[in-house]
């Protein structure tokens, strides 16, 4: 879409496709140019590329619109003419079928499947990520919005041929740190006096997809820090990110831009679509952030160095410069993030 302009004032506007002579409520939302299925923001004469999800093609739709799903208002649309002369698609469909009855697509590259049976809830996380990335999912720290602080999350990842799901308590947006005898930050439940209540069942890596299945008791977890999964709607949090050198969650490069609410006790419903990738490669292409470094400190007359500990700087910082994760903190030498000294 060339030169797209939209004010972004609506809180329930999406890119919307469907069939019929004009946009209508029977259509479906599609991911934005970054893969998010959240309400879209503002655009100012921007050129973007949208990808139809799963097996959907341009021949399956009659219109593309910016549609307000709450007021049922069309903010702008184009009709797709019949018999377009379009070359074959360059994408490959990667199908995934889950045995669990419920599914929600949280992002173009992440879906969650679940089932409540008796006193337990079973989850399957399916993500199109790099082999050493992690998936975080859990209950929000707030009952009124999606909030990381105070949340209770499961962090899942693969390490070689083994899969892991660990119970985390998030009390701050920084690595787990001992502050006056109490651990704060992104901490394992076991480190803050809790119990790891997740039981991992299945895990595999197939066609660029990481699949991890685990379960937990809905109530009576034996851990006062655990939030309770309810059958009614609850706000959740999720993220995809990089593991640090200690195999702990560090940088997250995909996370929700707004509030996300799921009803775990609903009737079985599947709102997911298949994944896609380039046909020439089974791997995926992640947005590349231009790193700040590597930084260099070259001064033969310099005899004094000031060293301080600070934040690792995310994808543009230590990870972008070195290609490896850090425990969350790095050394700054004379104000430069982990420079090379000459």
C-alpha positions in Angstrom: 0.0 0.0 0.0 1.8 3.2 -1.1 1.5 6.5 0.8 -1.0 5.2 3.4 -2.3 7.9 5.7 -4.6 7.3 8.6 -5.0 9.2 11.9 -5.1 6.2 14.2 -7.7 7.6 16.5 -10.0 4.6 16.6 -9.1 2.0 19.2 -10.8 -0.9 17.3 -9.7 -0.3 13.7 -8.0 -3.2 11.8 -6.9 -4.1 8.3 -9.9 -6.0 7.2 -10.6 -8.3 4.2 -13.6 -10.3 3.0 -16.1 -11.0 0.3 -19.0 -8.9 -1.0 -19.5 -5.7 -3.0 -18.3 -3.5 -0.1 -16.6 -3.9 3.3 -18.8 -5.6 5.9 -18.8 -7.1 9.4 -18.5 -10.6 8.0 -14.9 -10.0 7.0 -11.7 -10.9 9.0 -8.9 -8.9 10.4 -5.4 -9.5 9.0 -2.0 -8.7 10.5 -0.4 -5.4 10.0 3.0 -4.9 8.3 4.8 -6.0 11.5 2.6 -9.1 12.1 0.5 -7.7 14.8 -3.3 -8.4 14.9 -3.9 -5.5 17.3 -5.8 -2.3 16.4 -3.7 -0.3 14.0 -2.0 3.0 14.8 -1.4 6.1 12.7 0.2 6.2 9.3 1.6 9.3 7.6 2.2 8.8 3.9 3.9 5.4 4.6 4.3 2.6 2.2 3.6 -0.8 3.8 3.4 -4.4 2.7 0.6 -6.6 4.1 0.7 -10.4 4.0 -2.6 -12.4 3.8 -2.5 -15.0 6.6 -2.3 -18.7 6.2 -3.7 -20.2 3.0 -5.7 -17.0 2.2 -4.9 -15.6 -1.3 -5.9 -12.4 -3.2 -8.4 -14.6 -5.1 -10.3 -15.3 -1.9 -11.2 -11.7 -1.1 -13.1 -8.9 -2.7 -11.9 -5.9 -0.6 -9.2 -4.6 1.7 -10.3 -2.0 4.2 -9.5 -0.1 7.4 -12.5 -1.2 9.4 -13.7 -0.3 12.9 -14.8 -3.6 14.3 -16.8 -1.9 17.1 -18.7 0.8 15.3 -18.8 -1.2 12.0 -17.5 1.8 10.1 -15.4 1.8 6.9 -12.5 4.3 7.1 -11.3 3.6 3.6 -11.2 0.6 1.3 -10.3 -0.7 -2.1 -12.1 -3.4 -4.2 -10.1 -6.2 -5.6 -10.9 -6.8 -9.3 -11.5 -10.2 -10.7 -9.0 -12.1 -12.9 -5.9 -10.4 -11.7 -2.7 -11.4 -13.5 -0.6 -12.2 -10.4 2.6 -14.4 -10.3 2.8 -17.4 -8.1 3.2 -16.8 -4.4 6.8 -16.8 -3.0 5.6 -18.1 0.4 5.3 -21.6 1.7 2.4 -22.7 3.9 3.5 -24.3 7.1 0.5 -26.1 8.5 0.0 -26.9 12.2 -2.9 -28.8 13.7 -3.3 -29.0 17.4 -5.3 -31.6 19.4 -6.4 -28.9 21.8 -9.8 -27.4 21.0 -9.1 -23.7 21.6 -6.7 -21.6 19.6 -6.0 -17.8 19.4 -3.5 -16.2 17.1 -1.6 -13.7 19.3 0.7 -12.6 16.4 1.5 -13.7 12.9 4.3 -15.7 14.4 2.7 -17.0 17.6 -0.4 -18.9 18.6 -1.7 -20.4 21.8 -3.8 -23.6 22.0 -5.4 -24.7 25.3 -7.9 -27.0 27.0 -9.4 -27.1 30.5 -9.9 -30.7 31.7 -10.8 -31.3 35.3 -8.6 -29.3 37.7 -5.9 -28.6 35.1 -5.3 -26.4 32.1 -3.1 -27.6 29.2 -1.4 -25.2 26.8 0.5 -25.6 23.6 2.6 -22.7 22.4 3.5 -22.6 18.7 5.9 -20.0 17.5 7.9 -19.2 14.4 11.1 -18.2 16.0 14.8 -18.8 16.0 15.9 -22.1 17.7 17.4 -20.3 20.7 14.5 -17.8 21.4 12.0 -18.1 24.2 8.2 -17.8 24.4 6.6 -16.2 27.5 2.9 -16.4 28.3 0.9 -15.9 31.4 -1.6 -13.9 33.4 -1.4 -10.1 33.6 -0.4 -8.4 36.8 -3.5 -6.3 36.5 -7.2 -7.3 36.3 -7.9 -4.3 34.1 -5.2 -4.4 31.5 -2.2 -6.4 30.1 0.6 -5.5 32.5 4.0 -7.2 32.8 4.7 -6.0 36.4 3.1 -8.4 38.8 2.4 -11.0 36.1 2.8 -14.8 36.5 4.2 -16.3 33.3 5.6 -19.5 31.8 8.8 -19.1 29.9 9.3 -21.9 27.3 12.3 -22.7 25.1 14.3 -25.4 23.5 17.9 -26.1 24.4 19.3 -28.7 21.9 17.1 -31.7 22.0 15.4 -30.8 25.3 12.4 -28.5 26.0 11.8 -26.4 29.1 8.9 -24.5 30.6 9.7 -22.5 33.8 7.5 -20.6 36.2 8.4 -16.9 36.5 7.3 -14.1 38.7 7.8 -10.6 37.2 8.1 -7.8 39.8 10.3 -5.4 37.7 11.5 -4.8 34.1 15.1 -5.9 34.9 17.0 -9.2 35.4 16.4 -11.0 38.7 18.4 -9.0 41.3 19.0 -9.5 45.0 17.9 -6.2 46.6 18.5 -6.0 50.4 17.9 -9.8 50.7 14.9 -10.0 48.4 14.9 -11.0 44.8 13.2 -8.6 42.4 12.8 -8.4 38.6 12.2 -11.3 36.2 12.7 -14.1 38.6 12.1 -17.9 38.7 9.4 -18.7 41.2 11.8 -21.0 43.0 14.1 -18.0 43.6 11.4 -15.9 45.3 10.2 -18.7 47.6 7.6 -20.1 45.2 7.1 -23.4 43.4 7.6 -24.3 39.7 4.1 -25.6 38.9 4.3 -26.2 35.2 4.6 -29.7 33.9 6.1 -30.0 30.4 4.7 -32.8 28.2 5.8 -32.5 24.6 8.3 -30.3 22.7 9.6 -30.3 19.1 11.1 -28.1 16.4 9.6 -28.7 13.0 9.8 -26.4 9.8 10.9 -23.3 11.7 8.2 -23.8 14.3 8.9 -24.3 18.0 6.1 -26.3 19.7 5.9 -26.8 23.5 3.0 -28.3 25.4 2.7 -28.0 29.2 0.0 -27.9 31.9 -0.7 -26.5 35.3 -3.3 -26.8 38.0 -6.0 -24.1 37.8 -6.2 -23.7 41.5 -4.4 -25.1 44.6 -1.0 -24.7 43.1 0.7 -24.6 46.5 2.3 -21.2 45.6 0.8 -17.9 46.9 2.6 -16.1 44.1 0.7 -17.9 41.4 -2.3 -16.2 39.8 -5.4 -18.3 39.3 -6.7 -19.2 35.8 -10.4 -18.5 35.6 -13.0 -19.6 33.2 -14.2 -16.1 32.6 -12.2 -13.5 30.6 -8.7 -12.5 31.9 -6.0 -10.2 30.7 -2.8 -11.9 29.6 0.7 -11.0 28.7 3.1 -12.6 26.2 6.4 -12.1 24.5 9.0 -13.6 22.2 12.6 -12.8 22.9 16.2 -13.7 23.3 17.8 -15.9 26.0 20.8 -14.6 27.8 24.0 -16.5 28.4 22.4 -18.1 31.5 19.4 -19.4 29.5 17.1 -16.9 31.1 14.7 -14.5 29.3 16.4 -11.3 28.3 15.5 -9.2 25.3 12.0 -9.4 23.9 11.5 -8.2 20.3 7.8 -9.1 19.9 5.2 -8.3 22.5 1.6 -7.0 22.6 1.1 -3.3 21.8 -2.2 -3.2 23.7 -4.5 -5.1 26.0 -5.1 -8.8 25.3 -8.0 -10.7 27.0 -8.8 -14.4 26.7 -11.8 -16.4 28.0 -10.2 -19.7 28.9 -13.5 -21.4 29.8 -15.3 -20.6 26.5 -16.8 -23.1 24.1 -14.2 -24.7 21.8 -13.2 -22.1 19.2 -10.3 -22.0 16.7 -9.3 -18.5 15.6 -5.8 -19.4 14.2 -4.3 -19.6 10.8 -1.3 -21.5 9.4 2.2 -20.0 9.4 4.1 -19.0 6.3 7.7 -18.6 5.2 9.7 -18.0 2.0 9.8 -21.0 -0.3 13.5 -20.7 -0.8 14.2 -21.1 2.9 12.6 -22.9 5.8 14.0 -20.3 8.2 12.4 -17.0 9.0 13.4 -13.4 8.5 13.3 -11.2 11.6 13.4 -7.5 11.5 17.0 -6.5 11.9 17.8 -3.6 14.3 20.9 -1.7 13.3 23.3 -2.1 16.3 25.1 0.8 18.0 28.4 -1.0 17.9 30.8 -2.6 18.1 32.1 0.5 19.9 35.9 1.1 20.1 38.0 3.0 22.5 41.3 3.9 20.8 43.5 6.4 22.7 47.1 5.5 23.4 47.5 8.3 25.9 44.5 7.3 28.0 45.6 5.9 31.4 42.4 6.1 33.4 39.2 4.1 32.7 35.9 4.6 34.4 33.8 1.4 34.6 30.1 1.3 35.4 27.5 -1.4 35.1 24.4 -0.6 33.0 21.7 -2.0 30.8 22.6 -4.3 27.9 20.7 -2.1 25.4 18.4 -4.7 23.9 18.8 -5.7 20.2 20.7 -2.6 19.3 23.1 -2.9 22.3 25.3 -5.8 23.5 23.4 -8.4 21.6 23.5 -6.5 18.3 27.3 -5.9 18.6 28.4 -9.3 19.8 25.7 -11.7 18.6 25.4 -13.2 22.0 23.1 -12.5 25.0 24.2 -11.1 28.3 22.8 -11.7 31.8 21.1 -8.3 31.4 23.8 -6.0 32.6 27.1 -5.1 30.9 30.2 -2.9 31.6 30.3 0.6 30.3 33.9 1.9 29.9 34.2 5.7 29.9 30.5 5.9 29.0 30.7 3.4 26.1 28.7 0.2 26.1 31.2 -2.8 26.2 33.7 -1.2 23.9 36.7 -2.9 22.3 39.9 -1.5 24.0 43.0 -0.8 22.0 
